[in-house]
Amino acid sequence: MVDILKARKHETVNLPAVVHRPWGTYASLKEEDGFKAKRVHWL
């Protein structure tokens, strides 16, 4: 599956699933020219 996504240059191959920060975590859901959508969880 990963090879298929890489071949299609899908954005999820390059984005980490969850990023941890001192204030909580976030996950990038979608990224295109002009916008980025993230799911944010605060501690």
Secondary structure, 3 states (H helix, E strand, C coil): CHHHHHHCCCHHHCCCCCEEECCEEEEEEEEECCEEEEEEEEC
